[in-house]
Amino acid sequence: MATIKDIAKKAGYSTSTVSRVLNNDQSLSVSDETRERIYEVAEELNYRKKTLRLLVKNIAFLYWLTDIEELEDVYFKTMRIELEKMARLFNVEMITYKISDGIHQIPDSIEGFIAVGTFSDKELAYLRSITSNGVFLDTSPDPNHFDSVRPDLPQITRKTVDFLMEKGHTEIGFIGGTYHNPNTDMDEMDLRERVFRRYMEKKGLLKDQYVFHGRGFSVDTGYSLMKKAIKQLGDQLPTAFFIAADPIAVGCLQALNEHGIAIPNRVNIVSINNISVAKYVAPPLTTFHIDMREICKNAIQLLLEQVVEKRKLVKTLYIGCELVVRKSTN
């Protein structure tokens, strides 16, 4: 079995640094690249923390997204990969169940679950009937019964408006996707748009003609919505846009560039996620970095508290995000 010394040797860091990273020492200041390298080597060497010798089996991973949804939004693919890494690191054996096979494929013998995606009331009721141990990622569909870990999107939205106002912008638009309600099969207003509307109205700056939304969070969604904004608003295009997610923002940048609209001199763009391509688009994207490792680590830890430590109190955890300023704002 691999030791911390083995990991330190292969990763090229001191045993002290490796130990503190693997034990999630919050007082340690190291770069994301260092943490990533240490986690990668630990995974390659099949390292298991001594404090977690017990193998936790029979955990269901409910990946309630279609292949197209994952393809269009790399956010969820990143989440799935990071969660699988953390499960191995914490010695949790997960069995993946997908939406295509239906909720009743999940046996009533599971010890608990971690879930990603959108669930109907009937599906949630079934989950409550088979286990009291569960953690949702990115949403809180049943906060009275199950834990959840999610980025603090309302805080991000308000911080974006404040950031743009500090730079002198008062004409601020929004472009985003919609939330699909599985109970009604209808598209509804996404949380980011709801908070944006409320906060802008509070500031006395909300203009409905500056708000655009469509189904999905893909590059195509952003491209078509920004084209629509340019066509409808012309010279009255706002001086800044808050974009609900990076893939949408990439499409928005394409549309603006095609029409020769200068970014950021004419239009500033701020987005969410900080996906890998964000630093390479033209111009590089100002966006909020969502720490997917932190989200997934906390999800595993919350589940272990329920399964191993028998915690009954329900928790909802919001993770803050850091704004990464690049050249799509000035």
C-alpha positions in Angstrom: 0.0 0.0 0.0 1.3 3.5 -0.9 2.5 5.8 1.8 2.7 9.6 2.0 6.4 9.3 1.5 5.8 7.4 -1.8 3.4 10.2 -2.9 5.9 12.9 -1.9 8.7 11.3 -3.9 6.7 10.9 -7.1 4.9 14.3 -6.9 8.1 16.2 -6.0 6.9 17.8 -2.8 7.8 17.4 0.9 6.1 14.7 3.0 4.8 17.5 5.2 3.1 19.3 2.3 1.6 16.0 1.0 0.4 15.0 4.4 -1.3 18.4 5.0 -2.9 18.5 1.6 -4.3 14.9 2.0 -5.6 15.8 5.4 -7.3 18.9 4.1 -5.3 21.3 6.3 -7.1 24.6 5.7 -4.2 26.6 7.1 -1.8 25.4 4.4 -1.4 27.8 1.5 -0.5 26.0 -1.7 -1.5 26.5 -5.4 -4.3 24.6 -7.0 -1.8 23.0 -9.3 0.1 21.6 -6.3 -3.1 20.2 -4.7 -4.1 18.7 -8.1 -0.7 17.0 -8.6 -0.8 15.5 -5.1 -4.3 14.2 -5.5 -3.5 12.8 -8.9 -0.4 10.9 -7.6 -2.3 9.7 -4.6 -4.9 8.3 -6.9 -2.4 6.7 -9.2 -0.7 5.0 -6.3 -4.1 3.9 -4.9 -3.5 5.7 -1.6 -6.0 5.3 1.2 -6.0 7.5 4.3 -5.3 5.4 7.4 -8.0 7.2 9.2 -10.5 5.8 6.6 -9.5 2.2 6.6 -13.1 1.1 6.6 -14.4 0.6 3.0 -17.8 2.2 2.7 -19.8 0.1 0.3 -23.2 0.1 -1.4 -23.3 3.9 -2.0 -25.4 4.9 -5.0 -24.3 7.7 -7.3 -27.4 9.0 -9.0 -26.3 10.8 -12.2 -29.6 12.2 -13.3 -28.4 13.9 -16.5 -28.7 12.8 -20.1 -25.6 12.3 -22.2 -26.5 15.5 -24.2 -26.8 17.6 -21.0 -23.4 16.5 -19.9 -22.0 17.1 -23.4 -23.4 20.6 -23.5 -22.3 21.7 -20.0 -18.8 20.5 -19.0 -19.6 21.7 -15.4 -21.4 18.4 -14.7 -18.8 16.2 -16.4 -16.2 17.9 -14.2 -18.4 17.3 -11.1 -18.8 13.6 -12.0 -15.0 13.1 -12.5 -14.1 15.0 -9.3 -16.6 13.1 -7.2 -15.4 9.8 -8.5 -11.8 10.9 -7.5 -12.9 11.9 -4.0 -14.8 8.7 -3.5 -11.7 6.7 -4.2 -9.6 8.9 -2.0 -12.1 8.5 0.9 -12.5 4.8 0.3 -16.1 5.0 -0.7 -17.4 2.4 -3.3 -20.0 4.0 -5.5 -22.3 2.3 -8.0 -23.5 4.7 -10.7 -27.2 4.8 -11.7 -28.4 6.9 -14.7 -31.6 8.7 -15.4 -32.3 6.6 -18.5 -32.9 3.5 -16.4 -35.4 5.1 -14.0 -35.5 5.7 -10.2 -36.8 2.2 -9.4 -33.5 0.6 -10.5 -32.0 1.8 -7.2 -32.3 -1.0 -4.7 -33.7 -0.5 -1.2 -30.5 -2.1 0.2 -28.3 1.0 -0.5 -26.5 2.6 2.5 -26.9 6.0 1.0 -26.6 8.1 -2.1 -25.0 11.1 -3.7 -27.1 12.7 -6.4 -26.5 15.1 -9.3 -29.3 16.4 -11.6 -33.0 17.2 -11.3 -35.5 15.0 -9.5 -39.3 14.9 -9.4 -41.3 14.8 -6.3 -42.2 11.1 -7.0 -38.5 10.3 -7.3 -37.6 12.1 -4.1 -40.4 10.2 -2.3 -38.9 6.9 -3.5 -35.5 7.9 -2.2 -37.0 8.8 1.2 -38.6 5.4 1.3 -35.3 3.5 0.8 -32.8 5.5 2.8 -32.4 8.5 5.0 -28.7 9.0 4.0 -28.3 11.2 0.9 -26.4 14.3 -0.4 -27.4 16.4 -3.4 -24.8 18.3 -5.4 -25.6 21.7 -6.9 -29.3 21.7 -5.8 -31.3 21.3 -2.6 -34.5 19.6 -3.8 -35.4 18.1 -0.4 -33.7 20.1 2.4 -36.0 18.7 5.1 -34.7 15.1 4.5 -31.4 15.1 2.7 -28.1 17.1 2.8 -26.9 19.2 -0.1 -23.7 21.0 -1.1 -23.9 23.8 -3.7 -22.2 26.9 -4.9 -23.7 30.1 -3.5 -25.3 31.3 -6.7 -27.3 34.1 -5.1 -24.1 35.5 -3.6 -22.3 35.2 -6.9 -25.1 37.0 -8.7 -25.1 39.9 -6.2 -21.3 40.2 -6.3 -21.4 40.3 -10.1 -23.8 43.3 -10.1 -21.7 45.0 -7.4 -18.5 44.4 -9.3 -19.9 45.8 -12.5 -21.5 48.8 -10.8 -18.1 49.6 -9.1 -16.7 49.8 -12.6 -19.3 52.4 -13.6 -21.9 50.2 -15.3 -25.6 50.9 -14.9 -26.8 49.3 -18.1 -26.4 45.6 -17.1 -28.0 42.7 -18.9 -28.5 39.0 -18.2 -28.2 35.9 -20.4 -28.9 32.5 -19.1 -30.7 29.2 -19.3 -34.0 28.0 -17.8 -34.7 25.4 -15.1 -36.7 22.4 -16.2 -39.3 21.4 -13.6 -39.7 17.6 -13.8 -43.1 17.7 -12.0 -44.7 20.0 -14.6 -42.4 19.3 -17.6 -42.2 23.1 -18.0 -39.3 25.4 -18.2 -39.1 27.9 -15.3 -36.9 30.9 -14.4 -33.5 29.8 -13.2 -32.3 30.9 -9.7 -29.6 33.2 -11.2 -32.1 35.1 -13.2 -34.5 35.4 -10.3 -31.8 36.8 -8.0 -30.5 39.1 -10.8 -34.0 40.5 -11.3 -34.6 41.1 -7.6 -31.2 42.7 -7.0 -31.2 44.9 -10.0 -34.8 46.0 -9.1 -33.6 46.9 -5.6 -30.8 49.0 -7.2 -33.3 50.7 -9.5 -31.5 49.4 -12.6 -33.6 46.5 -13.9 -34.6 46.7 -17.5 -36.6 43.7 -18.8 -35.4 44.3 -22.4 -31.9 43.5 -21.2 -32.8 40.0 -19.9 -32.6 37.0 -22.2 -33.0 33.3 -21.4 -33.5 30.1 -23.3 -33.5 26.3 -22.8 -30.2 24.8 -21.8 -26.7 26.0 -20.7 -24.8 25.3 -24.0 -22.6 27.3 -26.3 -25.4 27.3 -28.8 -27.8 28.8 -26.2 -25.4 31.7 -25.6 -24.7 32.3 -29.3 -28.4 32.4 -30.2 -29.4 34.6 -27.2 -26.6 37.1 -27.8 -27.5 37.3 -31.5 -31.1 38.0 -30.4 -29.9 40.7 -28.0 -27.8 42.4 -30.7 -30.7 42.3 -33.2 -33.3 43.6 -30.8 -31.2 46.2 -29.0 -28.8 47.5 -31.6 -27.0 50.5 -30.4 -28.9 50.2 -27.1 -27.1 47.1 -26.1 -26.1 47.3 -22.4 -22.5 48.0 -21.5 -22.2 44.7 -19.5 -23.8 41.3 -19.3 -23.9 38.8 -16.4 -23.8 35.3 -18.1 -25.2 32.3 -16.1 -22.5 29.8 -17.1 -19.2 29.7 -19.0 -20.5 27.6 -22.0 -23.2 30.2 -22.5 -20.6 32.9 -22.2 -18.4 31.3 -24.9 -21.4 31.4 -27.3 -22.0 35.1 -26.4 -18.4 36.0 -27.1 -18.7 34.3 -30.5 -21.7 36.4 -31.4 -20.2 39.6 -30.2 -17.0 39.0 -32.1 -18.9 38.1 -35.3 -20.7 41.5 -35.1 -17.5 43.4 -34.4 -18.6 44.5 -31.0 -15.6 45.2 -28.9 -15.1 43.3 -25.7 -14.6 44.8 -23.1 -14.5 48.4 -24.6 -18.1 48.2 -25.7 -19.5 45.3 -23.7 -18.1 43.7 -20.5 -18.8 40.0 -19.8 -18.8 38.2 -16.4 -19.7 34.5 -16.1 -19.7 31.5 -13.7 -17.7 28.3 -13.5 -14.2 29.0 -14.7 -14.0 26.0 -17.0 -10.7 25.2 -18.6 -11.5 27.0 -21.8 -12.3 30.2 -20.1 -8.7 31.5 -20.1 -8.3 30.6 -23.8 -11.3 32.3 -25.5 -11.1 35.7 -27.1 -10.9 37.7 -25.0 -10.2 35.5 -21.9 -13.3 35.3 -19.7 -13.8 37.0 -16.3 -15.6 34.4 -14.3 -16.3 33.1 -10.9 -14.2 30.0 -10.0 -16.3 27.2 -8.5 -14.1 24.9 -6.5 -15.4 21.6 -7.6 -12.9 19.7 -5.5 -14.2 21.4 -2.4 -17.8 20.8 -3.3 -17.2 17.1 -4.0 -15.0 16.6 -0.9 -17.7 18.1 1.3 -20.3 15.9 -0.3 -18.4 12.7 0.5 -17.7 13.9 4.1 -21.4 14.7 4.7 -22.4 11.3 3.5 -19.8 9.6 5.7 -21.1 11.6 8.7 -24.6 10.1 8.0 -23.5 6.5 7.1 -20.6 6.0 9.5 -21.2 8.5 12.3 -25.0 8.1 12.2 -25.7 11.9 12.1 -29.4 12.6 11.7 -29.5 16.4 11.6 -29.9 17.6 8.0 -27.2 20.0 6.6 -27.2 22.4 3.6 -23.8 23.7 2.8 -23.1 26.7 0.5 -19.6 27.1 -1.0 -18.3 30.5 -1.8 -16.6 31.3 -5.1 -13.7 33.5 -6.2 -13.9 36.0 -9.0 -11.1 35.5 -11.6 -10.7 38.8 -13.5 -9.5 38.5 -17.1 -9.8 40.6 -20.2 -13.6 40.4 -20.9 -13.9 43.2 -18.3 -12.0 46.5 -17.9 
